[in-house]
Amino acid sequence: MGARCSKFSLCWFQSHLKPSVLESSNLENGGKSDRNAFPSFTEFSFEQLKAATSGFSSDNVVSEHGEKAPNVVYKGKLDNDRWIAVKRFNRLAWPDPRQFLEEARTVGSLRSERLANLIGCCCEAEERLLVAEFMPYETLAKHLFHWESQPMKWAMRLRVALYLAQALEYCGSKGRALYHDLNAYRILFDKDGNPRLSCFGLMKNSRDGKSYSTNLAFTPPEYLRTGRVTPESVVYSFGTLLLDLLSGKHIPPSHALDLIRGKNFLMLMDSALEGHFSIEDRTELVRLASRCLQYEARERPNAKSLVAALISLQKETEVPSYVLMGIHGETASSTLPLSLTPFGEACLRKDLTAIHEILEKIGYKDDEGIANELSFQMWTNQMQETLNSKKHGDAAFRAKDFATSIDCYTQFIDGGTMVSPTVYARRCLSYLMSDMPQEALGDAMQAQVVSPDWSTASYLQAACLFSLGMETDAQETLKDGTDLEAKRNKN
């Protein structure tokens, strides 16, 4: 294990990081010019979709609407183990089967990694169903308005805005610029934590609701005047989404514009983001939202100019979305060991608080042999000073004062009198807590060199690699830690 660790130099980190979100990706073909990344459009039988959803079981409902749009979306699984989302319309929504099939086939011809793509439909008797790719990590509304562990990071909010603008630009380039009721519930997150625009809103001529928006306060003014949706109406709705991303709340555009005109930007911003964005970024995003919400439709920007403006604002472009979101991608989890210990689970979740608690429980039992050796040297002043720095570091670590623990543990390590794997482990976590993952990885590897069979060192390396977005290596190291712990428990 020690020899293998030497490959993790700084240059190695940089050469193995995930591609930037700004690098050219073929949105039309789903990335890497691979049309096979998406399934072809299929016309399913009603029985197929009934079986996939366990008879349209209420346990499989992922979203449903009220009286205005009484349609239900179910999670389902096809025979080939592909997960799908099935939208079952009210019987009166599409009275003309030919119109429904024509619309579904047209929308189903679109293929982009920025869309939750439509992959099929069903039109039998009075049944009208749409089938889309299943997005396992819920809606933007959930992550913005109803978050539990942490608010959505600023860099991720900027990425959501860019990806959504790119989705709209792609749809417009394919002649589908009109989108029904664009809102935070229409943006979903895929297995890698990337935001995607639901394809369901691209269907037109449906009696899917009696108005453009379920809330008139968010409806484009020209729709209220004429009852017609235009591409500029979609840009207006995009502006309301920018307000959502800025504020973490669903603020009516009229109120937001009053705040903008009064230069009262702080009242517009999500208080959970305080100190995590620059004034320049905030000002630019507020300006962009204001342009999208212009009363006159012709004064609003188009999707292409929105993409250009948002690209320049992107932050942390090398960090995968699932890391920014604090979730774990399905692709990665499919390769996980069948059974993870609590330490392994904490590293997988990147739950640094849980890791801290585990390290506190472990204590210093892995230093016992070294402690016996030290008992003969306690009389030297240098040794006493070194041990004091370790003692102060432990107290700071226990109190979660990680800056002080880093300083004290560094004094202990630089003293060179003894080598302690647990000190390296604790300084590693202190670095992680201080958002210094590369330094943390160096300590985790050093702990492994000192104690090659210590599972804690492997687990901490995995946590560091996950933080750096080095998914494959993190998975391998997590497995190493699991194997080492299992081996130790047998002995």
Secondary structure, DSSP 8 states (H G I E B T S, - for coil): -HHHHTT--HHHHHHHS---TTS---TTTTSTT-GGGS---EE--HHHHHHHTTTT-GGGEEEE--SSS--EEEEEE-TTS-EEEEEE--TTS---HHHHHHHHHHHHT---TTEE-EEEEEEETTEEEEEEE--TT-BHHHHHHS-SS----HHHHHHHHHHHHHHHHHHHHTT----SS--TTSEEE-TTS-EEEEGGGG--S--SSSSS-SSGGGS-HHHHHHS---HHHHHHHHHHHHHHHHHSS---HHHHHHHHHTT-HHHHS-GGGTTSS-HHHHHHHHHHHHHHT-SSGGGS--HHHHHHHHHTT---TTS-HHHHHT---HHHHTTS-SS--HHHHHHHHT-HHHHHHHHHHHTTGGGHHHHHHHTTTTTSHHHHHHHHHHHHHHHHHHTT-HHHHHHHHHHHHHH-S---HHHHHHHHHHHHHTT-HHHHHHHHHHHHHHSTT-HHHHHHHHHHHHHTT-HHHHHHHHHHHHHHHHHHHH-
